[in-house]
Amino acid sequence: MTITIATWNVNSIKSRLCHLLEWLHRDAPDIVLLQEIKCTDDAFPAMEIEALGYNIALHGQKTYNGVAIFSRFPLEDVTRGLPEPGDDVQARYIEAVVSLPHKAIRIASVYVPNGQSTDSDKFTYKLRFLERLHTHVKTLLSYHEMLVIGGDYNIAPEDRDVHDPKLWQGSVLTHDEVRRRLRGLLHLGIYDAYRLRHPDVNHYSWWDYRGNALAMDNGLRIDHLLLSAPAADKLTDCCILKHIREQEKASDHAPVMGSFGV
């Protein structure tokens, strides 16, 4: 049995609904992890997505943030938000267990803060969020499950993941401190799905709307499927769906999709 798991920063579910429905209908990914849905749970267009055969778990927020999980299989044990601190009101993390016929997979959709600028309190929040994510992932790995944490990490792991490393040097997406924290996740025993399948190929997942970036392929790879060892062992392919970014009025991100033989 092969299943597909995709992550996509949709950059407003209402603005991108037509693109989303077309993709779901055409490619029928089994599990979808969305970020930046930018709406509350009660305003989410659940009916249209459920009509395509998906179960839905939401952690929405008005105007900003918001994450979601769609699954063709039952969703159980849904958790919204990272543990501690409990007063964080930003909707940036949702986790669930997907029940396959003979196996369960723990999945999560994460939207790591952008950070705005390195001298802002938003960058400090980004660093703290990554530290909280590290602590939680360490706990999840102790379960020895198939674990897939997909999302917009707002981090380009290496210079080769950036079209112009000098231009972006020291930015909130490439800063040494955020890269160090991402490496810390990997050092726990987490694997970058794209790099497992494409160790020597450089493609991007995000292109700015400005400066003709898409046409010139001036992008960064900041959207990732991160896998536990049991999930990495089942990975058969991983690709970035750039053609979805090339559509008219598209999100500035492309989906990243992995295939798993389970």
PEUR-V389522 format. One record per pair of residues at least 12 apart in sequence whose C-alpha atoms are under 10 Angstrom apart, sorted by the first residue. I is the first residue (numbers start at 1). J is the second residue. D is the distance in whole Angstrom. If there is no record, write none. Layout:
((I	J	D) (I	J	D))
This chain:
((1	100	10) (1	101	10) (1	260	8) (1	261	6) (1	262	5) (2	30	9) (2	234	9) (2	235	10) (2	236	9) (2	259	7) (2	260	5) (2	261	4) (2	262	6) (3	29	8) (3	30	6) (3	31	8) (3	72	10) (3	100	10) (3	235	10) (3	236	10) (3	258	8) (3	259	6) (3	260	5) (3	261	7) (3	262	7) (4	27	10) (4	28	9) (4	29	5) (4	30	5) (4	31	6) (4	32	9) (4	235	10) (4	236	10) (4	237	9) (4	238	9) (4	257	7) (4	258	6) (4	259	4) (4	260	6) (4	261	9) (5	29	6) (5	30	6) (5	31	5) (5	32	6) (5	33	8) (5	70	10) (5	71	9) (5	107	9) (5	148	8) (5	150	9) (5	225	9) (5	238	9) (5	256	8) (5	257	6) (5	258	5) (5	259	6) (5	260	8) (6	29	7) (6	30	8) (6	31	6) (6	32	5) (6	33	6) (6	34	8) (6	69	10) (6	70	10) (6	109	10) (6	150	7) (6	151	9) (6	224	10) (6	225	8) (6	238	9) (6	239	9) (6	240	9) (6	241	10) (6	255	6) (6	256	5) (6	257	4) (6	258	6) (6	259	9) (7	31	9) (7	32	6) (7	33	5) (7	34	6) (7	35	8) (7	68	10) (7	69	9) (7	108	10) (7	109	8) (7	110	9) (7	149	9) (7	150	5) (7	151	6) (7	152	8) (7	223	8) (7	224	8) (7	225	7) (7	240	10) (7	254	9) (7	255	6) (7	256	5) (7	257	6) (7	258	9) (8	20	10) (8	32	8) (8	33	6) (8	34	5) (8	35	6) (8	36	9) (8	67	10) (8	109	9) (8	150	8) (8	151	7) (8	152	7) (8	205	9) (8	223	8) (8	224	9) (8	240	10) (8	241	10) (8	251	9) (8	253	7) (8	254	6) (8	255	4) (8	256	7) (8	257	9) (9	33	8) (9	34	6) (9	35	4) (9	36	6) (9	37	8) (9	65	10) (9	66	10) (9	67	9) (9	109	10) (9	110	10) (9	111	8) (9	151	7) (9	152	6) (9	153	10) (9	205	10) (9	206	9) (9	223	8) (9	251	7) (9	252	8) (9	253	6) (9	254	7) (9	255	7) (9	256	10) (10	33	10) (10	34	6) (10	35	6) (10	36	6) (10	37	6) (10	38	9) (10	67	10) (10	152	10) (10	250	8) (10	251	6) (10	252	8) (10	253	7) (10	254	8) (10	255	8) (11	34	9) (11	35	7) (11	36	5) (11	37	6) (11	38	7) (11	64	9) (11	65	9) (11	66	10) (11	250	9) (11	251	6) (11	252	7) (11	253	8) (12	34	10) (12	35	9) (12	36	6) (12	37	5) (12	38	5) (12	39	8) (12	63	8) (12	64	9) (12	65	9) (12	66	9) (12	251	8) (13	34	9) (13	35	9) (13	36	8) (13	37	5) (13	38	7) (13	39	8) (13	43	10) (13	44	8) (13	45	8) (13	66	10) (13	251	10) (14	37	8) (14	38	8) (14	39	8) (14	43	9) (14	44	8) (14	45	8) (15	37	9) (15	38	10) (15	249	8) (15	250	8) (15	251	9) (16	37	9) (16	249	8) (16	250	7) (16	251	7) (17	45	8) (17	48	9) (17	49	10) (18	250	10) (19	244	8) (19	245	10) (19	247	8) (19	248	9) (19	249	9) (19	250	7) (19	251	9) (20	49	9) (20	244	9) (20	250	10) (21	48	8) (21	49	7) (21	52	8) (23	244	8) (24	49	8) (24	52	8) (24	53	10) (24	54	10) (25	49	10) (25	52	7) (25	53	10) (28	52	9) (28	53	9) (28	54	10) (28	72	9) (29	54	10) (29	70	9) (29	71	8) (29	72	8) (29	257	8) (29	258	9) (29	259	9) (30	53	10) (30	54	8) (30	70	8) (30	71	6) (30	72	5) (30	73	8) (30	259	10) (31	54	8) (31	55	9) (31	56	10) (31	69	7) (31	70	6) (31	71	4) (31	72	7) (31	73	8) (31	98	9) (31	107	9) (31	257	10) (31	258	10) (32	54	9) (32	56	10) (32	68	8) (32	69	6) (32	70	5) (32	71	7) (32	72	9) (32	107	10) (32	108	10) (32	109	9) (32	150	9) (32	255	9) (32	256	10) (32	257	9) (33	57	10) (33	67	8) (33	68	6) (33	69	5) (33	70	7) (33	71	9) (33	94	9) (33	95	10) (33	107	9) (33	108	7) (33	109	5) (33	110	8) (33	148	10) (33	149	9) (33	150	6) (33	151	7) (33	152	10) (33	225	10) (33	255	9) (33	256	10) (33	257	10) (34	58	9) (34	66	8) (34	67	5) (34	68	5) (34	69	6) (34	70	8) (34	94	10) (34	108	10) (34	109	6) (34	110	8) (34	111	9) (34	150	9) (34	151	7) (34	152	9) (34	255	9) (35	59	10) (35	60	10) (35	65	7) (35	66	6) (35	67	4) (35	68	7) (35	69	9) (35	91	10) (35	92	8) (35	93	9) (35	94	10) (35	109	7) (35	110	7) (35	111	6) (35	112	9) (35	150	9) (35	151	7) (35	152	7) (36	60	9) (36	61	9) (36	63	9) (36	64	7) (36	65	4) (36	66	5) (36	67	6) (36	68	9) (36	91	9) (36	92	8) (36	110	10) (36	111	7) (36	151	10) (36	152	9) (37	58	9) (37	59	9) (37	60	7) (37	61	8) (37	62	9) (37	63	9) (37	64	8) (37	65	6) (37	66	5) (37	67	6) (37	68	8) (37	91	10) (38	60	7) (38	61	6) (38	62	6) (38	63	5) (38	64	5) (38	65	5) (38	66	5) (38	67	8) (38	91	10) (39	59	9) (39	60	6) (39	61	5) (39	62	4) (39	63	6) (39	64	7) (39	65	8) (39	66	7) (39	67	9) (40	58	9) (40	59	8) (40	60	4) (40	61	5) (40	62	5) (40	63	8) (40	64	9) (40	65	10) (40	66	8) (40	91	10) (41	57	9) (41	58	6) (41	59	7) (41	60	5) (41	61	7) (41	62	9) (41	66	9) (41	67	10) (41	68	9) (42	58	10) (42	60	9) (43	60	9) (43	61	10) (43	62	9) (44	58	9) (44	60	8) (44	68	10) (46	58	10) (46	70	10) (49	70	8) (50	70	9) (50	71	10) (50	72	9) (52	72	9) (53	70	9) (53	71	8) (53	72	6) (53	73	9) (54	69	9) (54	70	6) (54	71	5) (54	72	5) (54	73	8) (54	74	9) (54	75	10) (55	69	8) (55	70	6) (55	71	5) (55	72	6) (55	73	7) (55	74	7) (55	75	7) (56	68	7) (56	69	6) (56	70	5) (56	71	7) (56	72	9) (56	73	10) (56	74	9) (56	75	8) (57	69	5) (57	70	7) (57	71	9) (57	75	8) (57	76	9) (57	78	7) (57	79	9) (57	80	9) (57	94	8) (57	95	9) (57	96	8) (58	70	9) (58	78	9) (58	79	10) (58	80	8) (58	91	10) (58	93	10) (58	94	7) (58	95	10) (59	78	10) (59	79	9) (59	80	6) (59	81	8) (59	90	10) (59	91	6) (59	92	8) (59	93	7) (59	94	6) (59	95	10) (59	109	10) (60	80	10) (60	90	9) (60	91	6) (60	92	9) (60	93	10) (60	94	10) (61	89	9) (61	90	7) (61	91	6) (61	92	9) (62	91	10) (64	90	8) (64	91	8) (64	92	10) (65	90	7) (65	91	6) (65	92	6) (65	93	10) (65	111	7) (65	112	10) (65	113	9) (66	90	8) (66	91	5) (66	92	6) (66	93	8) (66	94	9) (66	109	10) (66	110	9) (66	111	8) (67	80	9) (67	81	10) (67	91	7) (67	92	6) (67	93	6) (67	94	6) (67	95	10) (67	108	9) (67	109	6) (67	110	7) (67	111	7) (67	151	9) (68	80	10) (68	91	10) (68	92	9) (68	93	8) (68	94	7) (68	95	9) (68	108	9) (68	109	7) (68	110	9) (69	94	8) (69	95	8) (69	96	8) (69	107	9) (69	108	8) (69	109	7) (70	98	10) (71	98	7) (71	99	10) (72	98	9) (72	99	10) (72	100	9) (73	97	10) (73	98	6) (73	99	6) (73	100	6) (73	101	9) (73	104	10) (74	96	10) (74	97	8) (74	98	6) (74	99	5) (74	100	8) (74	101	10) (74	104	10) (75	95	10) (75	96	6) (75	97	6) (75	98	5) (75	99	7) (75	100	10) (75	104	10) (75	105	10) (75	106	10) (75	107	10) (76	95	9) (76	96	6) (76	97	5) (76	98	6) (76	99	7) (76	104	10) (76	106	9) (77	95	8) (77	96	5) (77	97	6) (77	98	9) (77	106	9) (78	94	7) (78	95	6) (78	96	4) (78	97	7) (78	98	10) (78	106	10) (78	107	10) (78	108	9) (79	93	8) (79	94	6) (79	95	5) (79	96	6) (79	97	9) (79	108	9) (80	92	8) (80	93	6) (80	94	5) (80	95	6) (80	96	9) (80	108	10) (80	109	10) (81	93	5) (81	94	6) (81	95	8) (81	110	9) (82	94	8) (82	95	9) (82	110	10) (82	129	9) (82	132	7) (82	133	7) (82	135	10) (82	136	7) (82	137	10) (83	132	8) (83	133	9) (83	135	9) (83	136	7) (84	129	10) (84	132	7) (84	135	10) (84	136	10) (85	129	10) (85	132	9) (88	129	10) (90	111	10) (90	113	10) (91	110	9) (91	111	8) (92	109	8) (92	110	6) (92	111	5) (92	112	7) (92	113	8) (92	129	10) (92	151	10) (92	152	10) (93	108	7) (93	109	6) (93	110	5) (93	111	6) (93	112	9) (93	133	9) (93	149	10) (93	151	9) (94	107	9) (94	108	6) (94	109	5) (94	110	7) (94	111	9) (94	149	10) (95	107	6) (95	108	4) (95	109	6) (95	110	9) (95	148	10) (95	149	9) (96	108	6) (96	109	9) (97	146	10) (97	147	9) (100	262	9) (102	262	9) (103	145	10) (103	146	9) (103	262	8) (104	145	8) (104	146	7) (104	147	9) (104	262	10) (105	145	7) (105	146	5) (105	147	6) (105	148	8) (105	230	10) (105	231	8) (105	262	10) (106	140	9) (106	143	10) (106	145	7) (106	146	6) (106	147	5) (106	148	6) (106	149	8) (106	228	10) (106	231	10) (107	146	8) (107	147	6) (107	148	5) (107	149	6) (107	150	8) (107	227	9) (108	147	8) (108	148	6) (108	149	5) (108	150	6) (108	151	8) (108	225	10) (108	226	10) (109	148	9) (109	149	6) (109	150	5) (109	151	5) (109	152	8) (109	225	9) (110	133	9) (110	149	7) (110	150	6) (110	151	5) (110	152	7) (110	153	7) (110	223	10) (110	224	10) (111	129	10) (111	150	9) (111	151	6) (111	152	5) (111	153	6) (111	154	8) (111	223	9) (112	125	10) (112	126	7) (112	127	9) (112	129	7) (112	130	7) (112	133	9) (112	151	8) (112	152	6) (112	153	5) (112	154	6) (112	155	9) (112	223	10) (113	125	8) (113	126	5) (113	127	9) (113	128	10) (113	129	8) (113	130	9) (113	152	9) (113	153	8) (113	154	7) (113	155	10) (113	172	10) (113	173	10) (114	126	7) (114	152	9) (114	153	8) (114	154	6) (114	155	8) (114	172	7) (114	173	7) (115	127	8) (115	154	9) (115	171	9) (115	172	6) (115	173	8) (115	178	10) (116	171	9) (116	172	7) (116	173	9) (117	170	10) (117	171	7) (117	172	6) (117	173	10) (118	170	8) (118	171	7) (118	172	6) (118	173	10) (118	175	8) (118	177	10) (119	172	10) (122	172	10) (123	172	7) (123	178	9) (126	153	10) (126	154	9) (126	172	9) (126	178	8) (127	177	8) (127	178	7) (127	181	8) (128	181	10) (130	153	9) (130	178	8) (130	181	7) (130	182	8) (130	184	10) (130	185	9) (131	178	10) (131	181	7) (131	182	9) (131	184	9) (131	185	9) (133	181	10) (133	182	10) (133	185	8) (134	181	8) (134	182	9) (134	184	7) (134	185	6) (134	186	9) (134	188	8) (135	185	9) (135	188	10) (137	149	9) (137	185	8) (137	188	8) (137	189	10) (137	190	9) (137	228	9) (138	185	8) (138	188	7) (138	189	9) (138	190	10) (140	228	9) (141	188	8) (141	189	8) (141	190	9) (141	227	10) (141	228	7) (141	229	9) (141	230	10) (144	228	8) (144	229	8) (144	230	7) (144	231	10) (145	228	7) (145	229	9) (145	230	6) (145	231	8) (146	227	8) (146	228	6) (146	229	7) (146	230	5) (146	231	5) (146	232	8) (146	233	9) (146	234	9) (146	262	10) (147	190	9) (147	226	8) (147	227	6) (147	228	5) (147	229	8) (147	230	8) (147	231	6) (147	232	9) (148	190	9) (148	191	10) (148	193	9) (148	224	10) (148	225	7) (148	226	6) (148	227	5) (148	228	7) (148	229	10) (148	230	10) (148	231	7) (148	232	9) (148	258	10) (149	190	10) (149	192	10) (149	224	8) (149	225	6) (149	226	5) (149	227	6) (149	228	9) (150	192	10) (150	193	10) (150	223	8) (150	224	6) (150	225	4) (150	226	6) (150	227	9) (150	256	9) (150	257	9) (151	222	9) (151	223	6) (151	224	6) (151	225	7) (151	226	9) (151	255	9) (151	256	9) (152	205	9) (152	206	10) (152	221	9) (152	222	6) (152	223	4) (152	224	7) (152	225	9) (152	253	9) (152	255	10) (152	256	10) (153	173	9) (153	178	10) (153	182	9) (153	221	9) (153	222	6) (153	223	6) (153	224	7) (153	225	10) (154	172	8) (154	173	6) (154	174	9) (154	178	9) (154	206	10) (154	220	9) (154	221	9) (154	222	5) (154	223	7) (154	224	9) (155	171	10) (155	172	8) (155	173	5) (155	174	6) (155	175	8) (155	178	7) (155	179	7) (155	181	10) (155	182	8) (155	220	9) (155	221	8) (155	222	5) (155	223	8) (155	224	9) (156	168	10) (156	172	10) (156	173	6) (156	174	6) (156	175	9) (156	178	9) (156	179	7) (156	182	9) (156	204	9) (156	205	10) (156	220	6) (156	221	5) (156	222	5) (156	223	8) (156	224	9) (157	173	9) (157	174	7) (157	175	10) (157	176	10) (157	178	9) (157	179	6) (157	180	9) (157	181	10) (157	182	7) (157	183	8) (157	192	10) (157	220	10) (157	221	8) (157	222	8) (157	224	10) (158	174	8) (158	176	10) (158	179	8) (158	220	10) (158	221	9) (159	174	8) (159	220	9) (159	221	10) (160	200	10) (160	201	9) (160	202	7) (160	203	9) (160	204	10) (160	220	9) (160	221	9) (161	174	10) (161	201	10) (161	202	6) (161	203	7) (161	204	7) (161	205	9) (161	219	8) (161	220	6) (161	221	5) (161	222	8) (162	174	9) (162	202	9) (162	203	9) (162	204	8) (162	206	10) (162	218	8) (162	219	6) (162	220	5) (162	221	7) (162	222	9) (163	202	9) (163	203	9) (163	204	8) (163	207	10) (163	213	10) (163	216	10) (163	217	8) (163	218	5) (163	219	6) (163	220	6) (163	221	9) (164	218	8) (164	219	9) (164	220	9) (165	220	10) (168	220	10) (173	220	9) (173	221	10) (173	222	8) (174	220	10) (174	222	10) (185	226	9) (186	226	8) (186	227	9) (186	228	9) (188	228	9) (189	226	10) (189	227	8) (189	228	6) (189	229	7) (190	225	10) (190	226	6) (190	227	5) (190	228	5) (190	229	7) (190	230	10) (190	231	9) (190	232	8) (191	224	10) (191	225	8) (191	226	5) (191	227	5) (191	228	6) (191	229	7) (191	231	9) (191	232	7) (192	224	7) (192	225	6) (192	226	5) (192	227	7) (192	228	9) (192	232	9) (192	238	10) (193	224	7) (193	225	6) (193	226	6) (193	227	7) (193	228	10) (193	231	9) (193	232	7) (193	235	7) (193	236	9) (193	237	8) (193	238	6) (193	239	9) (193	256	9) (193	257	9) (193	258	7) (193	259	10) (194	221	10) (194	223	10) (194	224	7) (194	225	7) (194	226	9) (194	235	10) (194	237	8) (194	238	5) (194	239	7) (194	240	8) (194	256	8) (194	257	9) (194	258	8) (195	224	10) (195	225	10) (195	238	9) (196	232	8) (196	235	9) (196	236	9) (196	237	9) (196	238	8) (197	235	8) (197	236	8) (197	237	6) (197	238	6) (197	239	9) (197	258	10) (198	237	9) (198	238	8) (198	239	9) (202	220	9) (202	221	8) (203	217	9) (203	219	8) (203	220	8) (203	221	7) (203	239	9) (203	240	8) (203	242	9) (204	217	8) (204	218	8) (204	219	5) (204	220	5) (204	221	4) (204	222	8) (204	223	9) (204	240	8) (204	241	10) (204	242	8) (204	253	9) (204	254	8) (204	256	10) (205	219	7) (205	220	6) (205	221	5) (205	222	6) (205	223	6) (205	224	9) (205	239	10) (205	240	7) (205	241	8) (205	242	7) (205	245	9) (205	252	8) (205	253	6) (205	254	5) (205	255	7) (205	256	7) (206	218	9) (206	219	5) (206	220	5) (206	221	6) (206	222	7) (206	223	8) (206	242	9) (206	245	8) (206	251	9) (206	252	6) (206	253	4) (206	254	6) (206	255	9) (207	219	4) (207	220	7) (207	221	9) (207	242	10) (207	245	8) (207	251	9) (207	252	6) (207	253	7) (207	254	9) (208	220	9) (208	251	10) (208	252	6) (208	253	9) (209	249	10) (209	250	10) (209	251	9) (209	252	7) (214	242	10) (214	245	8) (214	246	8) (214	252	9) (215	246	9) (219	252	10) (219	253	10) (220	253	10) (221	240	9) (221	253	9) (221	254	10) (221	256	10) (222	253	9) (223	240	9) (223	253	8) (223	254	8) (223	255	8) (223	256	7) (224	240	10) (224	255	9) (224	256	7) (224	257	9) (225	238	9) (225	256	7) (225	257	8) (225	258	8) (231	260	8) (231	261	9) (231	262	9) (232	260	8) (233	260	9) (233	261	9) (233	262	10) (234	259	8) (234	260	5) (234	261	5) (234	262	6) (235	258	7) (235	259	6) (235	260	4) (235	261	7) (235	262	9) (236	258	8) (236	259	5) (236	260	5) (236	261	7) (237	257	8) (237	258	6) (237	259	5) (237	260	7) (237	261	10) (238	256	7) (238	257	6) (238	258	4) (238	259	6) (238	260	9) (239	255	8) (239	256	6) (239	257	5) (239	258	7) (239	259	9) (240	253	10) (240	254	7) (240	255	6) (240	256	4) (240	257	6) (240	258	9) (241	253	9) (241	254	6) (241	255	5) (241	256	6) (241	257	8) (242	254	5) (242	255	7) (242	256	9) (243	255	9))
